Amino acid sequence: MDFAQLLQYANVIFREIWQRKFLALTAFGLVSFLVLVVGMFWPAKYETTATIYADNQNILGPLLEKQAKQSKVDDRAKVVREKLYSPRLLTQVAKKLYGAKTEETPTALANYVSAIRANTKVKSVGAGYIAIDYTATNANDAYEGLNAIIDTFIRTSSEEQRAESREAFLFIDNQVKQYKDQLVSAEEKLKQFASKNFDGRDSDVSASIQRLRSQIEELKISIDEDKITLRSLQEQILDESEFAATTKKVDAYSVRLQELESRLSNLLLTYTEDYPDVITLRYQIADLKRVINEAAYERATDQQIDGEPTQIEEGSEVLLNPLYQELRSRISQVETSMQAKQKRLSVFNDLLANEFERRQRVAERGAEESELVRDYDVTKKIYEDMLERKENARLSMTLNIEGQGVTYRIQEPPLPPLMPTGLRFIHFVIVGPFVALLSIIGLAVAYVLLDPRIRFPSALQAFDVRVLSVIPHVNTPLTKRLRRSDMVICSLLAVAIFAAYVGVALAFHFGVLL
């Protein structure tokens, strides 16, 4: 649609309105007054705002950072909104604002609570700062309502924190008592198990077995050594005689032989082997040895055979053989030592068998002991943790009682609103004529667009009809006079409607129509 066609439509719309000018004025007045009446009954909204601050930082925070669990708020606006919109808090606010009205009908309280919830808005305006808006139909209701909401919220929050801290403390205290009883029971079970189990631990048994094995090995080696020693001593004693016969003659030769050997040793220190004195001494020593051997041979041939006593020649004496006696003594000692060691070996073997039986008993009861120790350790750990939590809960309860937890304080108190918010009566007064004018124009546009009559030559082109000519409207002098008279009448009517409109608006504004 081009601009020329738009102008054609505009002329047609204006002509249709002018043809029905009195109807249009009537519709204009009705719509204007209708908007004015809507503005009269449109409820005014007064809104007041207060800002509260969620304070969880105080002088005790750094001091008790790792001990007391102070209440913290992450999404403060969300928490405040949930608390403010809770039915319990809104019920208290409704009873405080409306008093006995909340008890008139069963649904009265619910309606008041819903209205308060709908008129309350919560939003975050900064770190820890929460803005609460409340809307009412008059300034006093808005101010009183917001004050009631904030007072109830702060008081309820403080009471809830104290109650929550106390309930947490009582719960943890009860848990501590239960775990203490469980810990005492676990200790008693361990004591009973220890009193009935004298076998010790597996490590002690292993050490004892290792020690016994070492001692047994040492005893076996020692017994083997004693056997070898005993066998050697027995072989030596067979070569020795119990008695020894010594003659004075042999003794004299032996003494002489020792003297000669001593002299030979002294000479060899000074002289060589070919020295005459050395050679002479060697011959003398050889002769003495031969004489001693002959004397010994003669004594041996004189001894009787088949176990009869030996005949000792005159001038000889009988002595006990000291080597034989020493060998017998050592044999006796070795045999006694072997018997003692074998006895000890037998005892050690019995002890080792007992230790193996003890290990089996320890292994059988090890699972039970491990379970008891595990239960005791777990219970003790939980008990100590619960004790720490109990102390934290006690400190937290004390902090909340003293007001050192999360506290809400009023940062910006609410003020009575001076002007209503949103659409006011003056807005309806101003908008009324424009709405009426736009309504008339809109109706005319709809009428022209929906009218099936052909108003423009271009519309005939769709029907393949030739347009011979276009005859315009002719304005005669009579038509002009009628138009002027209609214009005057319409102007007077418009002034009258506008005057009535302004008068009604002023009367309502100054309270004349109330």
C-alpha positions as MATLAB code, in Angstrom:
seq = 'MDFAQLLQYANVIFREIWQRKFLALTAFGLVSFLVLVVGMFWPAKYETTATIYADNQNILGPLLEKQAKQSKVDDRAKVVREKLYSPRLLTQVAKKLYGAKTEETPTALANYVSAIRANTKVKSVGAGYIAIDYTATNANDAYEGLNAIIDTFIRTSSEEQRAESREAFLFIDNQVKQYKDQLVSAEEKLKQFASKNFDGRDSDVSASIQRLRSQIEELKISIDEDKITLRSLQEQILDESEFAATTKKVDAYSVRLQELESRLSNLLLTYTEDYPDVITLRYQIADLKRVINEAAYERATDQQIDGEPTQIEEGSEVLLNPLYQELRSRISQVETSMQAKQKRLSVFNDLLANEFERRQRVAERGAEESELVRDYDVTKKIYEDMLERKENARLSMTLNIEGQGVTYRIQEPPLPPLMPTGLRFIHFVIVGPFVALLSIIGLAVAYVLLDPRIRFPSALQAFDVRVLSVIPHVNTPLTKRLRRSDMVICSLLAVAIFAAYVGVALAFHFGVLL';
ca = [
       0.000    0.000    0.000;
       1.571    3.302   -1.195;
       1.284    6.750    0.324;
      -1.421    7.910   -2.135;
      -3.625    4.981   -1.205;
      -3.075    5.750    2.495;
      -4.265    9.293    1.856;
      -7.336    7.919    0.117;
      -8.116    5.717    3.103;
      -7.553    8.643    5.456;
     -10.017   10.801    3.525;
     -12.594    8.022    3.503;
     -12.183    7.417    7.258;
     -12.504   11.139    8.021;
     -15.595   11.394    5.786;
     -17.211    8.411    7.554;
     -16.539    9.973   10.957;
     -17.915   13.338    9.774;
     -21.034   11.725    8.410;
     -21.635   10.242   11.867;
     -20.185   13.142   13.836;
     -22.830   13.244   16.551;
     -22.542    9.504   17.107;
     -18.770    9.887   17.199;
     -19.016   12.711   19.788;
     -21.342   10.608   21.881;
     -18.959    7.640   21.708;
     -16.050    9.968   22.521;
     -17.791   11.232   25.625;
     -18.860    7.781   26.773;
     -15.389    6.296   26.368;
     -13.748    9.286   28.055;
     -16.099    9.114   31.023;
     -15.712    5.342   31.126;
     -11.923    5.721   31.451;
     -12.501    8.435   34.055;
     -14.784    6.166   36.063;
     -12.202    3.388   35.865;
      -9.647    5.855   37.203;
     -12.010    6.786   40.037;
     -12.301    3.192   41.146;
      -8.748    2.235   40.335;
      -7.113    1.361   43.671;
      -4.193    3.533   44.605;
      -1.022    1.703   45.564;
       1.255    3.059   48.220;
       4.596    1.375   48.465;
       7.182    1.695   51.191;
      10.603    0.086   51.383;
      12.914   -0.927   54.189;
      16.429   -2.326   54.028;
      17.722   -4.881   56.502;
      21.247   -6.163   56.905;
      22.110   -9.789   57.638;
      25.102   -9.451   59.945;
      27.107  -12.584   60.693;
      30.404  -10.830   61.351;
      31.236   -9.830   64.896;
      34.213   -9.580   67.185;
      33.902  -13.229   68.231;
      34.132  -14.532   64.676;
      37.949  -14.623   64.380;
      38.299  -15.885   67.951;
      35.937  -18.832   67.530;
      36.455  -19.515   63.845;
      37.492  -23.163   64.343;
      35.436  -23.843   67.457;
      31.941  -22.444   67.296;
      29.767  -22.944   64.260;
      28.226  -19.525   63.748;
      25.148  -19.427   61.574;
      25.911  -18.444   58.001;
      23.697  -17.301   55.191;
      24.765  -17.870   51.610;
      21.734  -16.634   49.613;
      20.391  -14.110   52.095;
      17.588  -12.795   49.907;
      16.321  -16.330   49.293;
      16.406  -17.153   52.997;
      14.611  -13.939   53.937;
      12.013  -14.496   51.203;
      11.314  -18.041   52.384;
      10.954  -16.899   55.972;
       8.756  -13.921   55.093;
       6.494  -15.999   52.874;
       6.111  -18.765   55.433;
       2.479  -19.184   56.570;
       3.458  -19.106   60.234;
       5.108  -15.682   60.012;
       2.419  -14.222   57.742;
      -0.255  -15.498   60.127;
       1.374  -13.593   62.971;
       1.592  -10.465   60.807;
      -2.071  -10.757   59.765;
      -3.223  -11.130   63.370;
      -1.090   -8.163   64.367;
      -2.459   -5.955   61.564;
      -6.105   -6.984   61.446;
      -6.696   -8.366   64.912;
     -10.137   -9.875   65.405;
     -10.990   -9.579   61.708;
      -8.883  -12.650   61.031;
     -11.252  -14.759   63.146;
     -14.565  -13.654   61.620;
     -14.766  -16.427   59.002;
     -12.726  -19.563   58.352;
     -11.301  -18.101   55.145;
     -10.661  -14.600   56.463;
      -7.242  -15.403   57.859;
      -6.220  -17.212   54.654;
      -7.334  -14.240   52.550;
      -5.374  -11.800   54.693;
      -2.294  -14.018   54.547;
      -2.546  -14.297   50.751;
      -2.958  -10.539   50.406;
       0.075   -9.819   52.572;
       2.163  -12.341   50.628;
       1.080  -10.828   47.289;
       1.900   -7.292   48.458;
       5.358   -8.171   49.808;
       8.469   -8.308   47.653;
      12.007   -9.224   48.701;
      15.132   -8.509   46.682;
      18.855   -8.371   47.273;
      20.483   -4.962   46.919;
      24.048   -5.814   47.895;
      26.280   -8.013   49.976;
      24.166   -8.765   53.009;
      21.583   -6.072   52.270;
      17.981   -7.083   51.564;
      15.235   -4.702   50.486;
      11.646   -5.459   51.523;
       8.834   -3.684   49.660;
       5.236   -3.621   50.838;
       2.274   -2.265   48.902;
      -1.117   -1.205   50.301;
      -4.121    0.849   49.237;
      -3.233    3.725   51.558;
      -0.046    5.146   52.997;
      -0.758    4.265   56.627;
      -1.538    0.624   55.830;
       1.688    0.327   53.815;
       3.759    1.831   56.623;
       2.141   -0.190   59.409;
       2.193   -3.375   57.366;
       5.896   -3.170   56.566;
       6.737   -2.365   60.184;
       4.743   -5.369   61.347;
       6.451   -7.628   58.805;
       9.969   -6.506   59.733;
       9.363   -6.658   63.492;
       7.842  -10.116   63.253;
      10.597  -11.331   60.938;
      13.468  -10.144   63.153;
      11.857  -11.490   66.318;
      10.968  -14.823   64.706;
      14.440  -15.222   63.177;
      16.081  -14.666   66.535;
      13.760  -17.154   68.234;
      14.279  -19.727   65.484;
      18.064  -19.443   65.731;
      17.975  -19.923   69.486;
      15.585  -22.859   69.205;
      17.601  -24.433   66.388;
      20.865  -24.093   68.320;
      19.323  -25.555   71.462;
      17.756  -28.467   69.558;
      21.088  -29.169   67.854;
      22.871  -29.100   71.214;
      20.339  -31.434   72.828;
      20.482  -33.816   69.875;
      24.288  -33.950   69.867;
      24.330  -34.298   73.663;
      22.021  -37.291   73.371;
      24.260  -38.777   70.690;
      27.319  -38.244   72.893;
      25.662  -40.155   75.732;
      24.751  -43.016   73.414;
      28.265  -43.268   71.988;
      29.731  -43.050   75.466;
      27.652  -46.067   76.490;
      28.783  -47.878   73.343;
      32.417  -46.986   74.086;
      32.140  -48.272   77.664;
      30.550  -51.467   76.358;
      33.357  -51.908   73.804;
      35.981  -51.359   76.515;
      34.286  -53.921   78.756;
      34.246  -56.465   75.926;
      37.947  -55.894   75.317;
      38.681  -56.334   79.030;
      36.698  -59.559   79.165;
      38.457  -60.829   76.067;
      41.873  -59.933   77.524;
      41.024  -61.590   80.865;
      40.113  -64.832   79.099;
      42.973  -64.798   76.621;
      46.438  -65.424   78.110;
      48.051  -66.472   74.862;
      49.166  -62.991   73.947;
      49.503  -61.672   70.440;
      50.607  -63.414   67.285;
      53.827  -61.383   67.194;
      54.727  -62.558   70.708;
      54.075  -66.187   69.755;
      56.177  -65.877   66.597;
      59.059  -64.362   68.564;
      58.848  -67.154   71.150;
      58.816  -69.854   68.436;
      61.798  -68.260   66.736;
      63.691  -68.118   70.021;
      62.925  -71.765   70.840;
      63.990  -72.882   67.386;
      67.298  -71.070   67.769;
      67.893  -72.646   71.163;
      67.015  -76.129   69.844;
      69.419  -75.726   66.939;
      72.174  -74.604   69.292;
      71.493  -77.561   71.619;
      71.605  -80.026   68.733;
      74.915  -78.635   67.563;
      76.283  -78.728   71.113;
      75.121  -82.351   71.589;
      76.777  -83.356   68.324;
      79.981  -81.698   69.497;
      79.792  -83.560   72.817;
      79.307  -86.865   70.988;
      82.404  -86.264   68.929;
      84.343  -85.275   72.048;
      83.119  -88.351   73.920;
      84.085  -90.661   71.075;
      87.572  -89.164   70.933;
      88.036  -89.444   74.690;
      86.908  -93.057   74.653;
      89.415  -93.847   71.936;
      92.194  -92.147   73.904;
      91.407  -93.940   77.149;
      91.698  -97.314   75.432;
      95.369  -96.572   74.731;
      96.129  -95.686   78.325;
      96.763  -97.928   81.391;
      95.078  -97.235   84.661;
      98.379  -97.621   86.581;
     101.979  -96.539   85.747;
     105.171  -98.320   87.195;
     108.272  -96.151   87.380;
     111.706  -97.374   88.428;
     114.441  -95.381   89.974;
     116.828  -96.516   87.281;
     114.684  -95.311   84.455;
     114.099  -92.119   86.293;
     117.833  -91.555   86.677;
     118.398  -92.153   82.967;
     115.555  -89.783   82.167;
     117.019  -87.073   84.356;
     120.416  -87.566   82.729;
     118.809  -87.418   79.265;
     117.137  -84.138   80.079;
     120.426  -82.662   81.266;
     122.214  -83.721   78.087;
     119.474  -82.327   75.865;
     119.624  -79.073   77.788;
     123.397  -78.828   77.314;
     122.976  -79.612   73.603;
     120.487  -76.830   73.230;
     122.816  -74.378   74.909;
     125.766  -75.400   72.700;
     123.690  -75.068   69.538;
     123.014  -71.519   70.475;
     126.732  -70.814   70.166;
     128.216  -73.517   67.898;
     127.276  -75.402   64.779;
     126.452  -79.062   64.267;
     130.033  -80.070   63.412;
     131.456  -78.766   66.656;
     133.167  -81.652   68.559;
     131.300  -81.124   71.830;
     127.990  -81.080   69.979;
     128.835  -84.340   68.207;
     129.906  -85.945   71.493;
     126.655  -84.898   73.231;
     124.608  -86.318   70.417;
     126.312  -89.715   70.770;
     125.743  -89.646   74.530;
     122.070  -88.776   74.084;
     121.616  -91.616   71.578;
     123.241  -94.098   73.973;
     120.991  -92.943   76.863;
     117.864  -93.329   74.774;
     118.929  -96.852   73.797;
     119.524  -97.769   77.442;
     116.130  -96.342   78.486;
     114.366  -98.311   75.725;
     116.070 -101.520   76.761;
     115.045 -101.000   80.393;
     111.456 -100.360   79.350;
     111.458 -103.461   77.176;
     112.743 -105.604   80.032;
     109.981 -104.294   82.357;
     107.316 -105.020   79.778;
     108.455 -108.612   79.280;
     108.283 -109.209   82.998;
     104.565 -108.343   83.227;
     102.154 -111.252   83.580;
      99.553 -112.019   80.951;
      95.794 -112.716   81.312;
      95.023 -109.952   83.780;
      97.317 -110.945   86.594;
      99.027 -108.242   88.634;
     102.125 -106.787   87.178;
     105.374 -107.780   88.791;
     107.139 -104.717   89.891;
     110.812 -105.062   90.147;
     112.670 -104.183   93.279;
     113.357 -100.537   93.582;
     110.169  -99.550   91.585;
     106.914  -97.898   92.753;
     103.234  -98.178   91.480;
     101.349  -94.911   90.621;
      97.871  -94.121   89.162;
      98.085  -92.957   85.590;
      97.113  -89.228   85.728;
      96.225  -89.082   82.005;
      93.916  -92.041   82.419;
      92.211  -90.361   85.394;
      91.862  -87.091   83.505;
      90.312  -88.851   80.518;
      87.801  -90.650   82.741;
      86.888  -87.355   84.424;
      86.357  -85.616   81.096;
      84.294  -88.529   79.786;
      82.079  -88.303   82.865;
      81.673  -84.557   82.433;
      80.820  -84.870   78.746;
      78.266  -87.610   79.438;
      76.646  -85.534   82.183;
      76.545  -82.481   79.911;
      75.009  -84.532   77.094;
      72.293  -85.868   79.383;
      71.473  -82.353   80.599;
      71.414  -80.994   77.066;
      69.207  -83.826   75.843;
      66.850  -83.133   78.721;
      66.782  -79.453   77.792;
      66.250  -80.408   74.151;
      63.259  -82.517   75.119;
      61.856  -79.660   77.201;
      62.410  -77.163   74.361;
      60.646  -79.489   71.908;
      57.689  -79.697   74.272;
      57.689  -75.913   74.620;
      57.827  -75.527   70.835;
      54.843  -77.846   70.444;
      52.994  -75.786   73.053;
      53.851  -72.583   71.182;
      52.430  -74.038   67.957;
      49.234  -74.896   69.803;
      49.253  -71.391   71.270;
      49.650  -69.902   67.790;
      46.623  -71.855   66.610;
      44.575  -70.549   69.531;
      45.757  -66.985   68.875;
      44.852  -67.312   65.188;
      41.414  -68.632   66.077;
      40.756  -65.739   68.451;
      42.533  -63.132   66.341;
      39.450  -62.431   64.219;
      37.352  -61.856   67.318;
      39.986  -59.563   68.801;
      40.318  -57.622   65.533;
      36.568  -57.091   65.406;
      36.500  -55.930   69.025;
      39.422  -53.555   68.479;
      37.881  -52.226   65.272;
      34.549  -51.586   66.976;
      36.334  -49.902   69.856;
      38.447  -47.668   67.589;
      35.485  -46.641   65.440;
      33.304  -45.945   68.464;
      36.076  -43.976   70.152;
      36.696  -41.891   67.031;
      33.007  -41.097   66.645;
      32.708  -40.363   70.364;
      35.609  -37.897   70.276;
      34.161  -36.256   67.158;
      30.756  -35.983   68.827;
      32.374  -34.441   71.908;
      33.934  -31.777   69.701;
      30.622  -31.220   67.945;
      28.890  -30.949   71.301;
      31.286  -28.219   72.372;
      30.781  -26.424   69.057;
      27.003  -26.698   69.457;
      27.211  -25.366   73.004;
      29.275  -22.377   71.890;
      26.926  -21.793   68.945;
      23.920  -21.892   71.271;
      25.622  -19.388   73.567;
      26.479  -17.138   70.631;
      22.899  -17.163   69.369;
      21.558  -16.449   72.857;
      23.967  -13.537   73.171;
      23.076  -12.346   69.668;
      26.449  -13.180   68.154;
      25.146  -15.418   65.355;
      23.420  -14.219   62.207;
      21.474  -11.136   63.253;
      19.167   -9.031   61.138;
      19.182   -5.331   61.832;
      17.281   -2.530   60.148;
      19.613   -0.569   57.909;
      17.014    1.753   56.355;
      13.728    1.946   58.309;
      10.448    2.221   56.398;
       8.957    5.673   55.855;
       5.295    6.573   55.277;
       4.801    6.896   51.491;
       3.774   10.367   50.362;
       2.680    9.539   46.828;
       1.045    6.421   45.416;
       2.915    4.325   42.927;
       1.764    2.952   39.581;
      -1.303    4.334   37.740;
      -2.948    7.261   39.499;
      -6.198    9.139   38.874;
      -4.414   11.929   36.985;
      -3.106    9.359   34.537;
      -6.647    8.189   33.763;
      -7.795   11.819   33.378;
      -5.078   12.491   30.829;
      -5.377    9.211   29.003;
      -9.213    9.217   28.821;
      -9.667   11.615   25.816;
      -6.840    9.975   23.906;
      -8.309    6.544   24.481;
     -11.709    7.797   23.319;
     -10.247    9.422   20.189;
      -8.231    6.330   19.333;
     -11.297    4.176   19.904;
     -13.373    6.209   17.440;
     -10.616    6.188   14.839;
     -10.114    2.477   15.328;
     -13.828    1.779   14.866;
     -13.862    3.902   11.702;
     -10.838    2.096   10.285;
     -12.431   -1.261   11.013;
     -15.690   -0.130    9.402;
     -13.933    1.046    6.232;
     -11.843   -2.087    5.928;
     -14.774   -4.406    6.513;
     -17.285   -2.432    4.347;
     -17.827   -4.387    1.071;
     -18.647   -1.261   -0.946;
     -16.211   -0.197   -3.649;
     -14.720    3.174   -2.709;
     -11.615    3.369   -4.958;
     -11.159    2.901   -8.734;
      -8.267    0.560   -8.122;
     -10.652   -1.921   -6.508;
     -12.386   -2.462   -9.878;
      -9.204   -3.729  -11.474;
      -9.588   -6.971   -9.596;
     -12.886   -7.578  -11.465;
     -11.469   -6.712  -14.925;
     -13.842   -3.725  -15.277;
     -12.874   -0.620  -17.205;
     -13.174    2.693  -15.316;
     -14.481    5.423  -17.588;
     -14.169    8.328  -15.130;
     -14.260    9.280  -11.433;
     -16.905   11.793  -10.301;
     -15.813   13.708   -7.151;
     -18.117   15.041   -4.429;
     -19.548   18.461   -5.271;
     -19.613   21.067   -2.442;
     -22.552   23.415   -3.055;
     -23.147   26.622   -1.045;
     -25.896   24.850    0.867;
     -23.573   22.025    1.694;
     -20.982   24.471    2.945;
     -23.524   26.296    5.176;
     -24.697   23.002    6.641;
     -21.139   21.953    7.255;
     -20.389   25.207    9.100;
     -23.447   24.879   11.256;
     -22.609   21.264   12.046;
     -19.066   22.336   12.886;
     -20.343   24.921   15.372;
     -22.707   22.444   16.984;
     -19.976   19.782   17.209;
     -17.567   22.299   18.717;
     -20.102   23.322   21.354;
     -20.839   19.697   22.160;
     -17.121   18.919   22.375;
     -16.559   21.880   24.717;
     -19.488   20.781   26.850;
     -18.211   17.213   27.014;
     -14.691   18.399   27.883;
     -16.002   20.801   30.522;
     -18.096   18.072   32.089;
     -15.128   15.722   31.938;
     -12.806   18.209   33.641;
     -15.452   19.120   36.188;
     -16.066   15.528   37.200;
     -12.304   14.916   37.422;
     -11.754   17.992   39.641;
     -14.735   17.143   41.798;
     -13.407   13.656   42.403;
      -9.904   14.935   43.027;
     -11.072   17.390   45.690;
     -13.388   14.866   47.231;
     -16.706   16.378   46.202;
     -17.907   13.100   44.680;
     -16.780   10.953   47.612;
];
